[in-house]
Every structure is written in C-alpha cells, then in structure tokens.
Amino acid sequence: MISKVGAGNTAYLQQLQKNKDSKGIAPAKENKALDKTEIIKEQIKNGDYKINTQKTVQAILGELI
C-alpha cells in the first residue's frame, strides 16, 4: 500500500522530471547565501570590504568558550 506522502513525493518527482525533459534543465531555487558570497568577493576585489571586528571577536570567543 502506498501512503499519501509516498504518492505525493512520486507525483512531485514526476513533475520535476517532466519539467527537466521539456526545458532541458531542472528547476532550481536561488541560493541567497551564494549571492551574499559573490557580493563579498566583489567587495574584497574592489577593496571595499570592511570586517565587522565586533562580530568576528564574538564568534571567536564563542568557539573558545
């Protein structure tokens, strides 16, 4: 017997495959963390990146304690 959850997952996977086949790519969500990383990389390259020393010190102390 297939549970409702299992059947729902199967339907979802079939829809993803259909989208992949029709568009040639699988649907993907935008990763905000990656966007933030790219922004920081650009700021470092340009020399505009400022380190938040207070937050950095708190993180280091949190690891030491």
C-alpha positions in Angstrom: 0.0 0.0 0.0 1.4 3.4 -0.9 1.0 6.1 1.6 -0.3 9.5 0.8 3.2 11.0 1.5 4.9 8.5 -0.8 2.3 9.1 -3.6 2.8 12.8 -3.2 6.5 12.5 -3.4 6.2 10.4 -6.5 4.0 12.9 -8.2 6.4 15.7 -7.3 9.4 13.8 -8.7 7.4 13.0 -11.9 6.6 16.7 -12.3 10.3 17.6 -11.8 11.3 15.1 -14.5 8.7 16.4 -16.8 10.0 20.0 -16.4 13.5 18.8 -16.9 12.6 17.0 -20.1 10.6 19.8 -21.5 13.1 22.6 -20.6 16.3 20.7 -20.7 17.1 21.8 -17.1 15.8 21.0 -13.7 14.1 23.8 -11.7 16.4 25.3 -9.1 15.9 27.8 -6.3 18.1 30.8 -5.9 20.6 30.4 -3.1 20.8 33.7 -1.1 23.9 32.6 0.7 25.7 32.1 -2.6 24.6 35.6 -3.7 25.9 37.1 -0.5 29.3 35.3 -1.0 29.6 36.7 -4.5 28.9 40.2 -3.2 31.6 39.9 -0.6 34.0 38.5 -3.2 33.5 41.6 -5.3 33.9 43.9 -2.3 37.2 42.2 -1.4 38.4 42.6 -5.0 37.5 46.3 -5.0 39.0 46.9 -1.6 35.6 48.0 -0.2 35.1 45.1 2.2 35.0 46.1 5.9 35.4 43.4 8.5 33.0 43.6 11.4 35.5 43.2 14.2 32.9 43.1 17.0 31.0 40.2 15.3 34.3 38.5 14.5 35.6 38.7 18.1 32.3 37.4 19.4 32.4 34.4 17.1 36.0 33.6 18.1 35.2 33.9 21.8 32.2 31.6 21.3 34.4 28.9 19.8 37.0 29.3 22.6 34.5 29.1 25.4 
